[in-house]
Amino acid sequence: MVLPAFTPAQESLFLTLSGRALDSRLPHPFLGDRMADEILRKTGYDPLARFPTMRSRLVDPRTKVFDIAVRAKRLDAVVRAFVGRHPNAVVVDMGAGLDGRVFRVDPPPTVDWYDIDLPEVIALRERVVPRHAHAHAIAADVTDERWLDGIPAERPAVIVADGLVAFLPQDGFVSLLGRLTSHFPSGELAFNAYTTVAVWATRHLGSFATIGGGVVNPGFNDPHEPERRVPALTLAEEIFLTRAPELAAMPLAGRLAARMIAGSAWMSRMSGTTVLRYRF
Ligand SMILES: C[S@@+](CC[C@H](N)C(=O)[O-])C[C@H]1O[C@@H](n2cnc3c(N)ncnc32)[C@H](O)[C@@H]1O
């Protein structure tokens, strides 16, 4: 398949897709998304050529995929719990890339699901991600004002963004949060956080050279920061992957490092992956 020339922000979808695909090839996967591997194979994209950490022989395969696979699992769990309580919910996956989250979550048919991404990505998505009866794709920049007009406004919503926030300018991110909380009557918003250190690392470390140029958000270290910017939001949960039960299946070095850090929320926030969940 001839792939379009993606920007670094768009190409980042292959890092998360590859992480889930490689996870599914493990003897005991953390997430086990076999469809991710099928989608990756259909595209013909070679993650080993583009992401040095994925090809490194020094890094254990479980370590390569842990953060990507387990954060996807946590975001799936947020969606699953929400649609369990609200069978008429709307699900919005912002910056969905080529993720088949709707197939993993498998919501009841009363749920409407919206996958949003930039037009070039949605065009590829339509070629390689299987169709789902209750999922709709919207080709839009999430910082544009109009895309929400096409989504029902009278139903509770759960909104997720896996790997997106780093690629949004700060003013665009804040006004997006404001529009989401005004559009829906109530709901939840969950995303993986980027600290200032994580942003710096993604911009400057050679291992992220393929996507670093797309990172424009400054990041934030205090999970209450979005509440201050958008008062409709209330932080409901801060999920630290340094405390994930799945760490039991990691190599010894990873387990020990996480155990040293896990006792401190600050250290967990600054050095590990965190999923933030807000209510509105
Ligand atoms: C790291 S990828 C994650 C993709 C997907 N969520 C996953 O987990 O595989 C980030 C995604 O955000 C999308 N993206 C970046 N900026 C965007 C914007 N302004 N509007 C919509 N999507 C955007 C990119 O095209 C890309 O698909």
The ligand as an SDF file (V2000), in Angstrom:
LIG
                    3D

 27 29  0  0  0  0  0  0  0  0999 V2000
   -0.1470    9.1630   18.9320 C   0  0  0  0  0  0  0  0  0  0  0  0
   -1.3700    9.1460   17.6780 S   0  0  0  0  0  0  0  0  0  0  0  0
   -2.6100    8.2160   18.5300 C   0  0  0  0  0  0  0  0  0  0  0  0
   -3.5960    7.5960   17.6220 C   0  0  0  0  0  0  0  0  0  0  0  0
   -4.6090    6.6830   18.3280 C   0  0  0  0  0  0  0  0  0  0  0  0
   -5.3050    7.3690   19.3780 N   0  0  0  0  0  0  0  0  0  0  0  0
   -3.9100    5.4730   18.8680 C   0  0  0  0  0  0  0  0  0  0  0  0
   -3.9020    5.3030   20.1070 O   0  0  0  0  0  0  0  0  0  0  0  0
   -3.3840    4.7080   18.0760 O   0  0  0  0  0  0  0  0  0  0  0  0
   -2.0250   10.8180   17.6920 C   0  0  0  0  0  0  0  0  0  0  0  0
   -3.1620   11.0080   16.7090 C   0  0  0  0  0  0  0  0  0  0  0  0
   -3.6870   12.3360   16.8870 O   0  0  0  0  0  0  0  0  0  0  0  0
   -4.0260   12.8310   15.6080 C   0  0  0  0  0  0  0  0  0  0  0  0
   -4.0480   14.3030   15.6870 N   0  0  0  0  0  0  0  0  0  0  0  0
   -3.0240   15.1310   15.9610 C   0  0  0  0  0  0  0  0  0  0  0  0
   -3.4340   16.4140   15.9430 N   0  0  0  0  0  0  0  0  0  0  0  0
   -4.7730   16.3750   15.6720 C   0  0  0  0  0  0  0  0  0  0  0  0
   -5.7590   17.3780   15.5220 C   0  0  0  0  0  0  0  0  0  0  0  0
   -5.4600   18.6520   15.6580 N   0  0  0  0  0  0  0  0  0  0  0  0
   -7.0140   16.9890   15.2370 N   0  0  0  0  0  0  0  0  0  0  0  0
   -7.3190   15.6760   15.0910 C   0  0  0  0  0  0  0  0  0  0  0  0
   -6.4250   14.6700   15.2440 N   0  0  0  0  0  0  0  0  0  0  0  0
   -5.1660   15.0260   15.5110 C   0  0  0  0  0  0  0  0  0  0  0  0
   -2.9360   12.3180   14.6940 C   0  0  0  0  0  0  0  0  0  0  0  0
   -3.3110   12.3930   13.3360 O   0  0  0  0  0  0  0  0  0  0  0  0
   -2.7820   10.9070   15.2420 C   0  0  0  0  0  0  0  0  0  0  0  0
   -3.6350   10.0080   14.5910 O   0  0  0  0  0  0  0  0  0  0  0  0
  1  2  1  0
  2  3  1  0
  2 10  1  0
  3  4  1  0
  4  5  1  0
  5  6  1  0
  5  7  1  0
  7  8  2  0
  7  9  1  0
 10 11  1  0
 11 12  1  0
 11 26  1  0
 12 13  1  0
 13 14  1  0
 13 24  1  0
 14 15  1  0
 14 23  1  0
 15 16  2  0
 16 17  1  0
 17 18  1  0
 17 23  2  0
 18 19  1  0
 18 20  2  0
 20 21  1  0
 21 22  2  0
 22 23  1  0
 24 25  1  0
 24 26  1  0
 26 27  1  0
M  CHG  2   2   1   9  -1
M  END
$$$$
